Amino acid sequence: MSVTILLFGRTAEVVGQHRIERSAGAQTEVNDIVNSLRNDFPGLNSCQLIYALNETYVSGEKEVTDGDEIAIFTPVSGG
Amino acid sequence: MDFFELTIAPIDITSVARRVVPPECGATVTLDGYVRKFTKGRETLHLFYEAYEPMALKEMQKLVEQAKKDFEISNVGIVHRLGKLEIGETSVVISVSAPHRKAAFAACEWLIRELKRTVPIWKKEVYADGEVWVESDSEKN
């Protein structure tokens, strides 16, 4: 299956893009996606990361399914 | 009418405030949040705001719905600016109308606090000697 990773603000700057497509095996959790991204972009290791799955906040244990959109970002700072 | 919007155009505060006014109300409280020049003694040149737009709108809608359950208010309007903002420009407007002002003040305070904590918008502060993506500290906000 394939998933879309969305990045914003600091995470987008560290990774150098706002959007990445990744393939994933069965029973993949958000944590697995995040860990593989941390491996590829070690700059993320100094970031506190928050996740959203299909536009809803989730914890890292949430399983992903084909076509999911996973947003990975640092604590929000609007206002 | 309730509304929640993101815009890259300058925000007209008065028109936001007027849009929430129904006949049964006696007061509207409007927060005008704008770009501060000095943060912790460091001078900001300008700000840049970025949002996860569809999710930000959903989270803003949730806040409006929750506020209307928890406070005796009539309507809520929230408009948040995105893109580059100069010092003194309005970044966010929250207008709350209510039959009586007390509930409007309380709801407006709750809304800005929750917006800063939950709505996926990020702010980059640009200084003369660098720039940084701000990360919220919900304890302080």
Backbone of each chain as ProteinMPNN parsed JSONL, in Angstrom:
{"seq_chain_A": "MSVTILLFGRTAEVVGQHRIERSAGAQTEVNDIVNSLRNDFPGLNSCQLIYALNETYVSGEKEVTDGDEIAIFTPVSGG", "coords_chain_A": {"N_chain_A": [[0.847, -1.191, 0.0], [0.29, 2.373, -0.299], [1.19, 5.488, 1.169], [0.671, 8.968, 1.932], [2.86, 11.418, 3.047], [2.659, 14.368, 4.841], [4.219, 17.471, 5.427], [4.987, 20.264, 7.496], [5.942, 23.662, 8.199], [8.597, 23.589, 10.447], [9.214, 20.828, 10.15], [8.887, 20.457, 7.409], [10.898, 22.074, 6.501], [13.204, 20.8, 7.472], [13.081, 18.345, 6.117], [12.952, 19.208, 3.543], [10.906, 19.191, 1.756], [7.303, 19.386, 1.239], [5.691, 17.243, 0.889], [5.591, 13.742, 0.656], [5.565, 10.604, -0.957], [5.122, 7.313, 0.189], [5.764, 3.785, 0.272], [4.228, 1.148, 2.123], [4.154, -1.669, 4.336], [1.797, -4.269, 5.387], [-0.014, -3.779, 8.459], [1.319, -1.485, 9.352], [2.307, 1.06, 11.569], [1.72, 4.525, 12.477], [3.964, 5.313, 13.9], [5.975, 3.686, 12.74], [6.234, 4.771, 10.201], [7.08, 7.327, 10.889], [9.504, 6.728, 12.173], [11.015, 5.699, 10.048], [11.221, 7.943, 8.531], [12.645, 9.586, 10.259], [15.067, 8.227, 10.217], [15.898, 8.725, 7.599], [16.036, 11.461, 7.609], [17.813, 12.808, 9.802], [17.733, 15.234, 11.128], [15.204, 15.523, 12.106], [15.208, 14.295, 14.519], [15.704, 16.034, 16.568], [13.355, 17.285, 16.905], [10.212, 17.829, 18.506], [7.599, 15.779, 17.753], [4.337, 15.731, 16.3], [1.359, 14.05, 15.287], [-1.006, 13.669, 12.606], [-3.658, 11.846, 11.249], [-5.234, 11.587, 8.263], [-6.25, 14.209, 8.661], [-6.905, 14.287, 11.361], [-5.914, 14.409, 14.748], [-3.699, 11.913, 15.972], [-2.298, 9.174, 17.931], [0.996, 7.674, 17.888], [0.648, 4.944, 17.693], [-1.368, 4.305, 16.028], [-2.697, 2.424, 13.334], [-1.956, 2.475, 9.83], [-3.684, 2.783, 6.672], [-4.094, 1.914, 3.191], [-3.603, 4.672, 1.057], [-3.806, 6.582, 2.996], [-3.31, 9.793, 4.598], [-0.71, 11.175, 6.191], [0.15, 13.517, 8.477], [2.96, 15.195, 9.704], [4.28, 17.078, 12.237], [5.61, 19.876, 14.157], [4.854, 21.206, 17.499], [1.975, 23.299, 17.34], [1.695, 26.805, 16.407], [-0.024, 28.972, 15.975], [-2.04, 32.012, 15.915]], "CA_chain_A": [[0.0, 0.0, 0.0], [1.085, 3.599, -0.287], [0.65, 6.566, 2.002], [1.23, 10.296, 1.667], [3.326, 12.112, 4.25], [2.623, 15.827, 4.695], [5.112, 18.139, 6.38], [4.69, 21.697, 7.59], [6.82, 24.466, 9.05], [9.951, 23.111, 10.702], [9.458, 19.49, 9.579], [9.036, 20.63, 5.96], [12.206, 22.681, 6.274], [14.215, 19.766, 7.727], [12.994, 17.322, 5.072], [13.175, 19.865, 2.256], [9.683, 19.157, 0.953], [6.056, 19.385, 1.997], [4.875, 16.069, 0.586], [6.365, 12.57, 0.235], [4.787, 9.36, -1.087], [5.896, 6.168, 0.687], [5.035, 2.517, 0.306], [4.242, 0.591, 3.48], [3.627, -3.031, 4.418], [0.604, -4.433, 6.223], [0.12, -3.514, 9.896], [2.249, -0.386, 9.625], [1.785, 2.115, 12.448], [2.253, 5.864, 12.243], [5.326, 5.31, 14.451], [6.904, 3.072, 11.784], [6.453, 5.768, 9.144], [7.865, 8.414, 11.478], [10.865, 6.246, 12.409], [11.758, 5.596, 8.785], [11.512, 9.325, 8.119], [13.732, 10.052, 11.136], [16.31, 7.63, 9.708], [16.3, 9.402, 6.364], [16.268, 12.885, 7.89], [18.162, 12.827, 11.232], [17.382, 16.532, 11.711], [13.909, 15.393, 12.775], [15.377, 13.734, 15.868], [15.7, 17.1, 17.577], [12.025, 17.913, 16.912], [9.059, 17.166, 19.141], [6.702, 15.56, 16.623], [2.906, 15.489, 16.518], [0.859, 13.398, 14.076], [-2.43, 13.651, 12.262], [-3.988, 10.873, 10.211], [-6.41, 12.068, 7.534], [-6.715, 15.477, 9.233], [-7.307, 14.142, 12.764], [-4.781, 14.061, 15.615], [-3.64, 10.512, 16.419], [-1.048, 8.782, 18.572], [1.858, 6.931, 16.973], [0.281, 3.521, 17.606], [-2.468, 4.14, 15.061], [-2.324, 1.731, 12.093], [-2.316, 3.212, 8.614], [-4.214, 1.969, 5.578], [-3.733, 2.398, 1.862], [-4.145, 5.977, 0.673], [-3.859, 7.511, 4.141], [-2.517, 11.016, 4.587], [-0.132, 11.31, 7.536], [0.836, 14.807, 8.645], [3.952, 15.149, 10.784], [4.65, 18.469, 12.463], [6.004, 20.285, 15.506], [3.723, 21.861, 18.178], [1.436, 24.392, 16.527], [2.014, 28.135, 16.96], [-0.848, 30.01, 15.356], [-2.522, 33.074, 16.797]], "C_chain_A": [[0.885, 1.245, 0.0], [0.376, 4.674, 0.542], [1.328, 7.883, 1.611], [1.632, 10.931, 2.997], [3.316, 13.605, 3.966], [3.463, 16.46, 5.794], [4.84, 19.64, 6.34], [5.748, 22.386, 8.449], [8.193, 23.833, 9.184], [10.204, 21.731, 10.079], [9.635, 19.58, 8.059], [10.422, 21.187, 5.637], [13.321, 21.639, 6.449], [14.25, 18.761, 6.574], [13.238, 17.917, 3.679], [12.014, 19.747, 1.295], [8.454, 19.072, 1.852], [5.282, 18.079, 1.858], [5.771, 14.947, 0.084], [5.398, 11.388, 0.099], [5.683, 8.218, -0.605], [5.071, 4.901, 0.526], [5.203, 1.938, 1.707], [3.64, -0.805, 3.453], [2.368, -3.075, 5.268], [0.962, -4.149, 7.675], [1.199, -2.472, 10.224], [1.571, 0.639, 10.53], [2.373, 3.467, 12.033], [3.699, 5.943, 12.742], [6.356, 4.751, 13.47], [7.261, 4.057, 10.672], [7.371, 6.878, 9.663], [9.314, 7.965, 11.676], [11.665, 6.141, 11.116], [12.121, 6.991, 8.267], [12.651, 9.914, 8.968], [15.083, 9.491, 10.685], [16.834, 8.379, 8.489], [16.667, 10.86, 6.608], [16.56, 13.061, 9.381], [17.855, 14.167, 11.914], [16.055, 16.483, 12.453], [14.052, 14.896, 14.208], [15.407, 14.795, 16.952], [14.342, 17.797, 17.656], [11.056, 17.112, 17.771], [7.994, 17.013, 18.057], [5.292, 15.196, 17.065], [2.352, 14.939, 15.209], [-0.633, 13.602, 13.88], [-2.614, 12.643, 11.139], [-5.29, 11.329, 9.564], [-7.089, 13.235, 8.259], [-7.278, 15.368, 10.644], [-6.082, 13.753, 13.586], [-4.848, 12.594, 16.02], [-2.343, 10.298, 17.197], [-0.278, 7.912, 17.583], [1.47, 5.476, 16.78], [-0.8, 3.261, 16.559], [-1.964, 3.455, 13.791], [-2.776, 2.527, 10.882], [-2.887, 2.243, 7.582], [-3.906, 2.659, 4.259], [-4.398, 3.75, 1.568], [-4.21, 6.993, 1.795], [-2.928, 8.705, 3.945], [-2.025, 11.247, 6.016], [0.614, 12.634, 7.61], [1.737, 14.717, 9.866], [4.459, 16.569, 11.002], [5.043, 18.726, 13.914], [4.801, 20.988, 16.175], [3.281, 23.135, 17.447], [1.699, 25.742, 17.198], [1.254, 29.241, 16.245], [-1.24, 31.07, 16.371], [-1.775, 34.362, 16.573]], "O_chain_A": [[2.084, 1.167, 0.269], [-0.851, 4.746, 0.6], [2.415, 7.893, 1.033], [0.847, 10.975, 3.944], [3.89, 14.061, 2.978], [3.421, 16.033, 6.948], [4.511, 20.204, 5.297], [6.367, 21.765, 9.314], [8.872, 23.569, 8.191], [11.283, 21.487, 9.539], [10.449, 18.854, 7.489], [11.035, 20.822, 4.634], [14.269, 21.603, 5.664], [15.324, 18.374, 6.114], [13.673, 17.222, 2.761], [12.12, 20.157, 0.139], [8.538, 18.74, 3.034], [4.336, 17.828, 2.605], [6.605, 15.155, -0.797], [4.52, 11.198, 0.94], [6.863, 8.163, -0.949], [3.844, 4.927, 0.626], [6.194, 2.204, 2.387], [2.741, -1.096, 2.664], [1.926, -2.057, 5.801], [2.123, -4.27, 8.067], [1.892, -2.572, 11.236], [0.428, 1.036, 10.301], [3.384, 3.537, 11.334], [4.553, 6.556, 12.1], [7.47, 5.266, 13.371], [8.415, 4.167, 10.258], [8.301, 7.309, 8.982], [10.245, 8.718, 11.387], [12.854, 6.457, 11.09], [13.169, 7.194, 7.655], [13.505, 10.642, 8.462], [16.106, 10.172, 10.755], [18.031, 8.635, 8.357], [17.502, 11.427, 5.903], [15.666, 13.422, 10.146], [17.731, 14.227, 13.138], [15.804, 17.307, 13.333], [13.138, 15.05, 15.019], [15.165, 14.499, 18.122], [14.186, 18.779, 18.382], [11.073, 15.881, 17.768], [7.534, 18.009, 17.501], [5.078, 14.474, 18.039], [2.82, 15.316, 14.134], [-1.408, 13.695, 14.832], [-1.824, 12.594, 10.196], [-6.319, 11.444, 10.229], [-8.306, 13.257, 8.447], [-8.034, 16.234, 11.085], [-5.306, 12.885, 13.186], [-5.915, 12.087, 16.367], [-1.421, 11.11, 17.138], [-0.824, 7.468, 16.573], [1.903, 4.838, 15.821], [-1.101, 2.109, 16.249], [-0.937, 3.844, 13.234], [-3.827, 3.166, 10.894], [-2.61, 1.044, 7.614], [-3.51, 3.824, 4.22], [-5.592, 3.936, 1.801], [-4.619, 8.135, 1.583], [-1.92, 8.639, 3.24], [-2.817, 11.484, 6.928], [1.591, 12.846, 6.893], [1.333, 14.229, 10.921], [4.998, 17.193, 10.088], [4.828, 17.883, 14.785], [3.835, 21.328, 15.492], [4.105, 23.933, 17.0], [1.9, 25.81, 18.41], [1.802, 30.302, 15.948], [-0.827, 31.03, 17.529], [-2.055, 35.362, 17.235]]}, "seq_chain_B": "MDFFELTIAPIDITSVARRVVPPECGATVTLDGYVRKFTKGRETLHLFYEAYEPMALKEMQKLVEQAKKDFEISNVGIVHRLGKLEIGETSVVISVSAPHRKAAFAACEWLIRELKRTVPIWKKEVYADGEVWVESDSEKN", "coords_chain_B": {"N_chain_B": [[-24.566, 34.149, 12.166], [-22.049, 31.694, 11.989], [-18.535, 31.539, 11.297], [-15.41, 30.433, 9.881], [-12.243, 30.965, 8.735], [-9.4, 30.978, 6.48], [-6.943, 33.171, 5.25], [-4.963, 34.898, 2.795], [-5.019, 37.521, 2.449], [-5.036, 40.904, 3.802], [-6.764, 41.34, 6.937], [-9.966, 42.624, 7.519], [-10.939, 43.972, 10.319], [-13.246, 45.188, 11.4], [-15.291, 44.357, 9.678], [-15.323, 41.64, 10.133], [-16.164, 41.59, 12.794], [-18.703, 42.703, 12.524], [-20.084, 40.78, 11.116], [-20.889, 38.794, 12.884], [-23.068, 39.636, 14.253], [-26.225, 39.198, 15.561], [-29.8, 39.939, 15.957], [-30.612, 39.443, 18.615], [-28.524, 39.957, 20.25], [-26.379, 41.755, 22.553], [-23.789, 42.456, 22.773], [-20.542, 42.327, 21.305], [-17.469, 40.726, 21.474], [-14.275, 41.3, 20.325], [-11.222, 39.943, 19.377], [-8.189, 41.207, 18.349], [-5.477, 39.992, 17.096], [-2.099, 40.692, 16.603], [1.062, 41.254, 14.857], [3.87, 41.223, 16.843], [6.559, 43.395, 17.642], [8.768, 43.018, 19.348], [9.904, 40.082, 20.82], [10.568, 38.476, 23.706], [12.687, 40.289, 24.005], [13.984, 40.179, 21.568], [14.257, 41.476, 18.297], [11.773, 41.327, 15.877], [11.586, 41.073, 12.345], [9.707, 40.365, 10.385], [6.828, 38.148, 10.111], [6.001, 34.773, 9.208], [3.305, 32.796, 8.307], [2.099, 29.475, 8.192], [-0.196, 26.896, 7.241], [-1.859, 23.741, 7.81], [-4.144, 23.473, 5.844], [-6.862, 22.266, 5.299], [-7.216, 20.715, 7.635], [-6.857, 22.64, 9.608], [-9.119, 24.239, 9.235], [-11.093, 22.396, 9.932], [-10.456, 21.995, 12.649], [-10.871, 24.555, 13.612], [-13.599, 24.759, 13.228], [-14.468, 22.809, 15.061], [-13.741, 24.089, 17.444], [-15.436, 26.303, 17.418], [-17.924, 25.03, 17.584], [-17.702, 23.751, 20.083], [-17.36, 25.962, 21.78], [-19.842, 27.149, 21.533], [-21.401, 25.342, 22.849], [-20.436, 25.475, 25.448], [-20.552, 28.102, 26.365], [-22.693, 30.963, 26.913], [-23.363, 32.111, 24.229], [-23.895, 33.664, 20.983], [-22.962, 33.874, 18.196], [-19.929, 33.025, 16.407], [-16.99, 34.176, 14.885], [-14.051, 33.405, 13.174], [-11.029, 34.392, 11.805], [-8.03, 33.675, 10.284], [-4.888, 34.79, 9.311], [-2.567, 33.964, 6.687], [0.754, 33.385, 5.318], [3.149, 35.993, 4.542], [3.616, 38.4, 7.07], [3.748, 41.739, 8.144], [5.179, 43.769, 10.806], [2.8, 44.662, 13.245], [0.623, 44.034, 11.645], [-2.563, 42.409, 11.398], [-2.943, 39.128, 12.555], [-4.769, 37.296, 13.458], [-8.289, 37.229, 13.941], [-10.868, 37.067, 16.247], [-14.225, 37.019, 16.739], [-16.908, 37.264, 18.949], [-20.273, 37.1, 19.526], [-22.867, 37.857, 21.864], [-25.75, 37.659, 24.057], [-25.135, 38.921, 26.435], [-22.222, 40.601, 27.687], [-20.341, 39.252, 29.34], [-20.166, 36.47, 28.907], [-19.266, 36.518, 26.305], [-16.685, 37.634, 26.499], [-15.429, 35.606, 28.02], [-15.662, 33.384, 26.321], [-14.225, 34.229, 24.098], [-11.623, 34.445, 25.084], [-11.19, 31.75, 25.767], [-11.355, 30.622, 23.212], [-9.114, 31.721, 21.784], [-7.039, 30.714, 23.274], [-7.352, 27.934, 22.933], [-7.173, 27.788, 20.146], [-4.469, 28.415, 19.729], [-3.371, 26.149, 20.778], [-4.397, 23.924, 19.429], [-5.046, 24.266, 16.654], [-3.755, 23.535, 13.492], [-1.498, 25.531, 12.624], [1.423, 27.287, 11.861], [4.055, 29.463, 12.915], [6.626, 31.435, 11.696], [9.276, 33.261, 12.939], [11.073, 35.944, 11.753], [14.206, 37.299, 12.042], [16.731, 39.902, 12.168], [19.092, 38.538, 12.202], [18.583, 35.864, 11.632], [16.18, 33.103, 11.646], [13.273, 31.477, 12.999], [11.147, 28.667, 13.458], [8.401, 28.911, 15.404], [7.541, 27.155, 18.36], [4.746, 26.094, 20.101], [4.125, 26.665, 23.546], [2.114, 25.304, 25.499], [1.664, 25.6, 28.182], [2.322, 28.196, 28.774], [0.7, 29.646, 27.076]], "CA_chain_B": [[-23.835, 33.198, 11.345], [-20.681, 31.37, 12.403], [-17.624, 31.309, 10.174], [-13.997, 30.221, 10.204], [-11.601, 31.135, 7.423], [-7.976, 31.277, 6.367], [-6.812, 34.111, 4.14], [-3.649, 35.514, 2.649], [-5.252, 38.962, 2.306], [-5.198, 41.584, 5.091], [-8.072, 41.101, 7.545], [-10.73, 43.812, 7.914], [-11.445, 43.583, 11.643], [-14.62, 45.657, 11.606], [-16.268, 43.554, 8.947], [-15.428, 40.358, 10.851], [-16.974, 41.827, 13.992], [-20.105, 42.984, 12.145], [-20.731, 39.581, 10.56], [-21.396, 37.883, 13.917], [-24.088, 40.309, 15.055], [-27.65, 38.934, 15.358], [-30.64, 40.921, 16.646], [-30.826, 39.196, 20.052], [-27.288, 40.172, 20.997], [-26.121, 43.083, 23.078], [-22.353, 42.745, 22.82], [-19.59, 41.502, 20.567], [-16.079, 40.883, 21.889], [-13.401, 40.985, 19.197], [-9.786, 39.93, 19.616], [-7.347, 41.535, 17.201], [-4.104, 39.551, 17.383], [-1.238, 41.214, 15.545], [2.474, 40.892, 14.912], [4.624, 41.965, 17.849], [7.913, 43.71, 17.166], [9.781, 42.441, 20.236], [9.553, 38.877, 21.556], [11.667, 38.175, 24.637], [13.793, 41.212, 23.78], [14.569, 40.055, 20.242], [13.452, 42.239, 17.343], [11.259, 40.586, 14.725], [11.431, 41.878, 11.127], [8.362, 40.012, 9.945], [6.422, 36.778, 10.416], [5.435, 33.979, 8.125], [2.394, 31.774, 8.823], [1.763, 28.366, 7.295], [-1.24, 26.065, 7.854], [-2.387, 22.527, 7.192], [-5.395, 24.221, 5.699], [-8.138, 21.565, 5.546], [-7.322, 20.312, 9.04], [-7.012, 23.862, 10.405], [-10.531, 24.636, 9.16], [-11.86, 21.439, 10.745], [-10.203, 22.255, 14.069], [-11.541, 25.816, 13.94], [-15.029, 24.452, 13.326], [-14.667, 22.122, 16.344], [-13.663, 25.083, 18.521], [-16.664, 27.099, 17.386], [-19.021, 24.19, 18.085], [-17.505, 23.543, 21.519], [-17.596, 27.235, 22.47], [-21.282, 27.42, 21.574], [-21.99, 24.46, 23.878], [-19.944, 25.775, 26.795], [-20.774, 29.499, 26.763], [-23.973, 31.54, 26.486], [-23.015, 33.026, 23.145], [-24.736, 33.475, 19.802], [-22.192, 33.569, 16.992], [-18.478, 33.126, 16.474], [-16.261, 34.286, 13.621], [-12.592, 33.338, 13.332], [-10.284, 34.523, 10.555], [-6.585, 33.639, 10.538], [-4.099, 35.161, 8.133], [-1.416, 33.121, 6.349], [1.742, 34.042, 4.464], [4.059, 36.945, 5.184], [2.968, 39.517, 7.769], [4.649, 42.767, 8.667], [4.929, 44.193, 12.192], [1.559, 45.414, 13.45], [-0.493, 43.512, 10.85], [-3.424, 41.474, 12.114], [-2.767, 37.723, 12.172], [-5.986, 36.543, 13.775], [-9.421, 37.946, 14.524], [-11.938, 36.218, 16.781], [-15.361, 37.826, 17.194], [-17.941, 36.47, 19.614], [-21.43, 37.907, 19.939], [-23.634, 37.233, 22.94], [-26.757, 38.552, 24.637], [-24.468, 39.706, 27.48], [-20.798, 40.641, 27.374], [-19.481, 38.413, 30.174], [-19.961, 35.192, 28.227], [-18.49, 36.777, 25.091], [-15.28, 37.767, 26.912], [-14.921, 34.299, 28.449], [-15.562, 32.502, 25.16], [-13.159, 34.727, 23.229], [-10.375, 34.038, 25.742], [-11.078, 30.298, 25.613], [-11.119, 30.319, 21.786], [-7.741, 32.02, 21.349], [-6.151, 29.772, 23.97], [-7.466, 26.626, 22.28], [-6.65, 27.921, 18.781], [-3.005, 28.343, 19.807], [-2.987, 24.819, 21.232], [-4.883, 22.798, 18.613], [-5.242, 24.482, 15.212], [-2.447, 23.353, 12.851], [-0.925, 26.709, 11.976], [2.766, 27.523, 12.412], [4.539, 30.83, 12.737], [8.081, 31.588, 11.649], [9.725, 34.616, 13.252], [12.273, 36.281, 10.995], [14.977, 38.349, 12.714], [17.82, 40.435, 11.348], [20.209, 37.593, 12.175], [18.153, 34.467, 11.573], [14.742, 32.867, 11.678], [12.949, 30.271, 13.751], [9.743, 28.231, 13.543], [8.008, 28.962, 16.816], [6.768, 26.007, 18.844], [3.914, 26.574, 21.209], [4.295, 26.128, 24.884], [0.723, 25.502, 25.918], [1.648, 26.013, 29.584], [2.388, 29.67, 28.822], [-0.379, 30.254, 26.318]], "C_chain_B": [[-22.436, 32.966, 11.923], [-19.817, 31.252, 11.162], [-16.207, 31.128, 10.686], [-13.272, 30.159, 8.881], [-10.101, 31.315, 7.562], [-7.841, 32.198, 5.167], [-5.376, 34.601, 4.024], [-3.781, 37.026, 2.495], [-5.351, 39.61, 3.691], [-6.626, 41.439, 5.607], [-8.713, 42.427, 7.936], [-11.476, 43.475, 9.207], [-12.909, 43.969, 11.826], [-15.63, 44.776, 10.887], [-16.41, 42.175, 9.575], [-16.366, 40.53, 12.038], [-18.45, 42.02, 13.649], [-20.839, 41.714, 11.687], [-21.306, 38.654, 11.624], [-22.602, 38.445, 14.667], [-25.515, 39.891, 14.683], [-28.493, 39.87, 16.224], [-30.758, 40.7, 18.161], [-29.598, 39.516, 20.901], [-27.121, 41.608, 21.451], [-24.656, 43.437, 23.061], [-21.578, 41.794, 21.916], [-18.205, 41.792, 21.126], [-15.211, 40.435, 20.73], [-11.949, 41.045, 19.632], [-9.075, 40.249, 18.31], [-5.917, 41.143, 17.582], [-3.2, 40.028, 16.256], [0.226, 40.944, 15.824], [3.228, 41.827, 15.85], [6.035, 42.216, 17.33], [8.981, 43.052, 18.028], [9.237, 41.226, 20.959], [10.759, 38.494, 22.388], [12.908, 39.01, 24.317], [14.413, 41.146, 22.395], [13.653, 40.726, 19.222], [13.065, 41.397, 16.132], [11.141, 41.533, 13.53], [10.062, 41.637, 10.513], [8.077, 38.568, 10.329], [5.958, 36.088, 9.157], [4.578, 32.884, 8.74], [2.092, 30.736, 7.754], [0.723, 27.503, 8.0], [-1.398, 24.756, 7.102], [-3.858, 22.869, 6.996], [-6.674, 23.419, 5.956], [-8.312, 21.15, 7.008], [-7.516, 21.528, 9.948], [-8.477, 24.307, 10.404], [-11.406, 23.696, 9.983], [-11.691, 21.716, 12.233], [-10.855, 23.561, 14.512], [-13.043, 25.588, 14.099], [-15.342, 23.757, 14.655], [-14.668, 23.12, 17.499], [-14.942, 25.904, 18.59], [-17.82, 26.297, 17.976], [-18.918, 23.998, 19.595], [-17.825, 24.82, 22.301], [-19.092, 27.51, 22.594], [-22.009, 26.51, 22.559], [-21.667, 24.976, 25.283], [-20.258, 27.194, 27.28], [-22.115, 29.99, 26.225], [-23.718, 32.59, 25.418], [-23.88, 32.727, 21.931], [-23.913, 33.04, 18.599], [-20.702, 33.752, 17.209], [-17.922, 33.266, 15.064], [-14.768, 34.237, 13.915], [-11.966, 33.468, 11.949], [-8.804, 34.562, 10.896], [-5.849, 33.926, 9.235], [-2.953, 34.174, 7.942], [-0.466, 33.906, 5.46], [2.586, 35.019, 5.257], [3.3, 38.102, 5.821], [4.017, 40.463, 8.319], [4.277, 43.084, 10.119], [3.626, 44.989, 12.267], [0.385, 44.909, 12.628], [-1.258, 42.467, 11.648], [-3.231, 40.049, 11.61], [-4.024, 36.912, 12.44], [-7.043, 37.471, 14.357], [-10.43, 36.912, 15.008], [-13.024, 37.15, 17.293], [-16.433, 36.919, 17.76], [-19.078, 37.402, 20.01], [-22.245, 37.13, 20.96], [-24.7, 38.205, 23.424], [-26.122, 39.469, 25.687], [-22.958, 39.542, 27.388], [-19.938, 39.615, 28.113], [-19.151, 37.094, 29.471], [-19.105, 35.386, 26.979], [-17.007, 36.928, 25.406], [-14.691, 36.399, 27.248], [-14.718, 33.382, 27.25], [-14.406, 32.924, 24.259], [-11.792, 34.32, 23.787], [-10.142, 32.535, 25.575], [-10.712, 29.95, 24.161], [-9.681, 30.602, 21.365], [-6.76, 31.055, 22.012], [-6.166, 28.407, 23.28], [-6.931, 26.669, 20.85], [-5.129, 27.765, 18.784], [-2.518, 26.939, 20.143], [-3.309, 23.744, 20.187], [-4.928, 23.037, 17.097], [-3.886, 24.422, 14.502], [-2.031, 24.516, 11.954], [0.423, 26.935, 12.648], [3.256, 28.898, 12.008], [6.056, 30.803, 12.698], [8.422, 33.039, 11.936], [11.032, 34.851, 12.504], [12.947, 37.485, 11.654], [16.052, 38.863, 11.758], [18.907, 39.372, 11.169], [19.747, 36.136, 12.183], [16.649, 34.336, 11.586], [14.467, 31.577, 12.418], [11.452, 29.969, 13.667], [9.387, 28.157, 15.015], [7.254, 27.691, 17.165], [6.031, 26.423, 20.079], [4.357, 25.94, 22.508], [2.941, 26.338, 25.536], [0.614, 25.877, 27.401], [1.57, 27.54, 29.671], [1.181, 30.303, 28.144], [-1.711, 30.18, 27.064]], "O_chain_B": [[-21.737, 33.908, 12.295], [-20.312, 30.902, 10.091], [-15.848, 31.598, 11.766], [-13.643, 29.384, 8.0], [-9.596, 31.741, 8.601], [-8.545, 32.028, 4.172], [-4.662, 34.708, 5.021], [-2.777, 37.735, 2.42], [-5.712, 38.937, 4.657], [-7.579, 41.416, 4.829], [-8.09, 43.254, 8.601], [-12.5, 42.79, 9.194], [-13.71, 43.187, 12.337], [-16.698, 44.482, 11.422], [-17.497, 41.597, 9.555], [-17.257, 39.71, 12.258], [-19.333, 41.567, 14.377], [-22.053, 41.593, 11.85], [-22.135, 37.803, 11.303], [-23.105, 37.818, 15.599], [-25.969, 40.206, 13.583], [-27.965, 40.523, 17.124], [-30.977, 41.653, 18.91], [-29.625, 39.365, 22.123], [-27.636, 42.544, 20.839], [-24.295, 44.588, 23.306], [-21.916, 40.618, 21.784], [-17.805, 42.95, 21.242], [-15.378, 39.333, 20.208], [-11.491, 42.048, 20.179], [-9.338, 39.623, 17.283], [-5.235, 41.873, 18.301], [-3.496, 39.798, 15.084], [0.587, 40.464, 16.898], [3.227, 43.046, 15.678], [6.628, 41.365, 16.667], [9.991, 42.578, 17.507], [8.217, 41.318, 21.642], [11.835, 38.22, 21.857], [14.032, 38.51, 24.352], [15.276, 41.96, 22.067], [12.433, 40.568, 19.269], [13.921, 40.83, 15.452], [10.659, 42.656, 13.67], [9.348, 42.577, 10.166], [8.957, 37.853, 10.808], [5.576, 36.725, 8.175], [5.047, 32.127, 9.589], [1.864, 31.056, 6.588], [0.748, 27.385, 9.226], [-1.11, 24.671, 5.908], [-4.7, 22.597, 7.852], [-7.502, 23.849, 6.759], [-9.413, 21.221, 7.554], [-8.248, 21.46, 10.935], [-9.013, 24.703, 11.439], [-12.343, 24.135, 10.649], [-12.66, 21.679, 12.992], [-11.333, 23.672, 15.64], [-13.676, 26.153, 14.991], [-16.344, 24.063, 15.302], [-15.484, 23.021, 18.416], [-15.468, 26.169, 19.671], [-18.602, 26.817, 18.772], [-19.921, 24.072, 20.305], [-18.474, 24.774, 23.346], [-19.56, 28.029, 23.608], [-23.088, 26.846, 23.047], [-22.502, 24.924, 26.185], [-20.232, 27.454, 28.483], [-22.608, 29.496, 25.211], [-23.837, 33.791, 25.661], [-24.518, 31.677, 21.852], [-24.136, 31.964, 18.044], [-20.266, 34.521, 18.066], [-18.341, 32.551, 14.154], [-14.278, 34.941, 14.797], [-12.33, 32.738, 11.027], [-8.369, 35.384, 11.703], [-6.167, 33.359, 8.189], [-2.433, 33.617, 8.909], [-0.823, 34.952, 4.918], [2.728, 34.9, 6.474], [2.442, 38.713, 5.185], [5.03, 40.047, 8.881], [3.202, 42.716, 10.593], [3.383, 45.879, 11.451], [-0.751, 45.313, 12.88], [-0.687, 41.739, 12.461], [-3.335, 39.78, 10.413], [-4.311, 35.95, 11.729], [-6.748, 38.367, 15.148], [-10.799, 35.997, 14.272], [-12.779, 37.974, 18.175], [-16.821, 35.932, 17.136], [-18.873, 38.374, 20.738], [-22.305, 35.901, 20.922], [-24.582, 39.415, 23.234], [-26.503, 40.632, 25.823], [-22.468, 38.465, 27.049], [-18.926, 39.157, 27.583], [-17.999, 36.663, 29.448], [-18.307, 34.515, 26.632], [-16.161, 36.415, 24.673], [-13.587, 36.07, 26.814], [-13.711, 32.678, 27.171], [-13.692, 32.079, 23.72], [-10.912, 33.898, 23.036], [-9.028, 32.103, 25.277], [-9.866, 29.09, 23.917], [-9.085, 29.794, 20.652], [-5.78, 30.63, 21.4], [-5.116, 27.799, 23.071], [-6.31, 25.712, 20.387], [-4.57, 27.064, 17.94], [-1.383, 26.581, 19.83], [-2.577, 22.76, 20.068], [-4.851, 22.075, 16.333], [-2.969, 25.163, 14.857], [-2.184, 24.492, 10.733], [0.548, 26.79, 13.864], [2.933, 29.422, 10.942], [6.696, 30.214, 13.569], [7.924, 33.944, 11.266], [11.974, 34.065, 12.606], [12.342, 38.547, 11.804], [16.247, 38.315, 10.673], [19.559, 39.308, 10.127], [20.456, 35.268, 12.692], [15.926, 35.332, 11.542], [15.314, 30.686, 12.466], [10.608, 30.858, 13.783], [10.01, 27.418, 15.778], [6.438, 27.203, 16.383], [6.597, 27.024, 20.992], [4.888, 24.83, 22.545], [2.653, 27.413, 26.062], [-0.409, 26.41, 27.832], [0.864, 28.1, 30.51], [0.695, 31.352, 28.567], [-2.729, 30.651, 26.558]]}, "name": "protein", "num_of_chains": 2, "seq": "MSVTILLFGRTAEVVGQHRIERSAGAQTEVNDIVNSLRNDFPGLNSCQLIYALNETYVSGEKEVTDGDEIAIFTPVSGGMDFFELTIAPIDITSVARRVVPPECGATVTLDGYVRKFTKGRETLHLFYEAYEPMALKEMQKLVEQAKKDFEISNVGIVHRLGKLEIGETSVVISVSAPHRKAAFAACEWLIRELKRTVPIWKKEVYADGEVWVESDSEKN"}
